[in-house]
């Protein structure tokens, strides 16, 4: 019987975090969620923050539960959402609560940046999609607000790097997350310091960048002593959650499309080198770092965030719906009746999402979705049509027709959305694994420890460890007609 090695993955998203134990026998990976905890931005005053200390405490609780299982750990690694960060002073103290990317301080910052460095030059340096939430505009907003933190800061760390530092004392940035900042140059494999200097953003606080799979070192002795164990190696997987998820997409074709679907829907293709050109700029695609020297060429689409906010707003009003109940209501509603642009600014910040959806439909001269089911169906069908829209752009930039669509992440549990995407795009949709991020994290740890030799081998293990479900397109004429209307709306 093959011996088993055990790894602990921390997977922190914008709405929840988990500690996941992985047992790897060399051919298959079995996973077990041992701790789950909520996460959300916290409004204080006029801003929106993350509670980083509580999140770290929850991670320590996950470690404690893993230790109690009695199975020795061979490694542990963390992935989180991108773009947000913490700043440390000269004594390595955290300078303030990290801002949430949905904070409104970045509004208008892209235009301010373009007055100093052109849009074309920023893209030439970084190859990253333009979004107000990017770290570049967060730091610019911090500079323009005359925050003293930037003058005091000695170390900049993205969120997973901050947690890694608290676990190990190592101050580095992992490559996949560093690229999401929009101030890392993926062709030169270096921080874009000249561009940052032009924006008056300090660069001496930027640490070294390490590759996915790097063993950062053993956890701090104080943590190991508290847990009653020998220090465990902390390994940087792809510390950006989408980077870990894409690593676990079980495709074998260079023409495959992936969607990592959760709060966000990240849609793209895997490339061997950055595609930084006029077409990519025109369509606002991004070149983010992947594992094994790959590039995640993709576009961020607002995913199930809108549905999550609708559910939250209804719950505050005393209407508690399970996800299954919401999907049942959506299935019973009229199909392809109204559309929104999921990426419109109206839907980017927390608030009364149902009212915003109705207001958008009113402004664009469409039928108003009245019931909860109407609203959810409008959001899901619009997301599927936006995926078709982005697929067309992706094929235009890459100059070829792409193949099947692989959807991974928690969004695959929304079978209605998976079917909508298949029908909207006219492509077969292969869904699974739901736990792609955790699996990618765990298996990249195993790669860092020398148990897996290549990305292809890693994906073979994913295929052997999970079930894949296929959705076939239906109602082509109806969806083609809907797409014409959708394009007029957006």
Secondary structure as GFF3:
##gff-version 3
##sequence-region A 1 490
A	DSSP	beta_strand	5	12	.	.	.	ID=ss1
A	DSSP	beta_strand	16	24	.	.	.	ID=ss2
A	DSSP	beta_strand	29	38	.	.	.	ID=ss3
A	DSSP	beta_strand	42	44	.	.	.	ID=ss4
A	DSSP	beta_strand	47	49	.	.	.	ID=ss5
A	DSSP	alpha_helix	52	68	.	.	.	ID=ss6
A	DSSP	beta_strand	75	79	.	.	.	ID=ss7
A	DSSP	beta_strand	85	88	.	.	.	ID=ss8
A	DSSP	three_ten_helix	104	106	.	.	.	ID=ss9
A	DSSP	alpha_helix	109	116	.	.	.	ID=ss10
A	DSSP	alpha_helix	119	126	.	.	.	ID=ss11
A	DSSP	alpha_helix	135	144	.	.	.	ID=ss12
A	DSSP	alpha_helix	149	152	.	.	.	ID=ss13
A	DSSP	beta_strand	155	158	.	.	.	ID=ss14
A	DSSP	alpha_helix	159	168	.	.	.	ID=ss15
A	DSSP	beta_strand	173	174	.	.	.	ID=ss16
A	DSSP	alpha_helix	175	178	.	.	.	ID=ss17
A	DSSP	three_ten_helix	179	181	.	.	.	ID=ss18
A	DSSP	beta_strand	184	185	.	.	.	ID=ss19
A	DSSP	beta_strand	190	191	.	.	.	ID=ss20
A	DSSP	alpha_helix	193	198	.	.	.	ID=ss21
A	DSSP	beta_strand	209	210	.	.	.	ID=ss22
A	DSSP	beta_strand	214	218	.	.	.	ID=ss23
A	DSSP	alpha_helix	221	227	.	.	.	ID=ss24
A	DSSP	beta_strand	233	236	.	.	.	ID=ss25
A	DSSP	alpha_helix	241	247	.	.	.	ID=ss26
A	DSSP	beta_strand	257	261	.	.	.	ID=ss27
A	DSSP	beta_strand	264	271	.	.	.	ID=ss28
A	DSSP	alpha_helix	278	282	.	.	.	ID=ss29
A	DSSP	beta_strand	286	289	.	.	.	ID=ss30
A	DSSP	beta_strand	295	302	.	.	.	ID=ss31
A	DSSP	alpha_helix	305	316	.	.	.	ID=ss32
A	DSSP	alpha_helix	323	331	.	.	.	ID=ss33
A	DSSP	three_ten_helix	345	347	.	.	.	ID=ss34
A	DSSP	alpha_helix	353	363	.	.	.	ID=ss35
A	DSSP	alpha_helix	372	398	.	.	.	ID=ss36
A	DSSP	beta_strand	405	408	.	.	.	ID=ss37
A	DSSP	three_ten_helix	410	413	.	.	.	ID=ss38
A	DSSP	alpha_helix	415	425	.	.	.	ID=ss39
A	DSSP	beta_strand	429	431	.	.	.	ID=ss40
A	DSSP	alpha_helix	436	448	.	.	.	ID=ss41
A	DSSP	alpha_helix	455	465	.	.	.	ID=ss42
A	DSSP	beta_strand	469	471	.	.	.	ID=ss43
A	DSSP	alpha_helix	476	489	.	.	.	ID=ss44
###
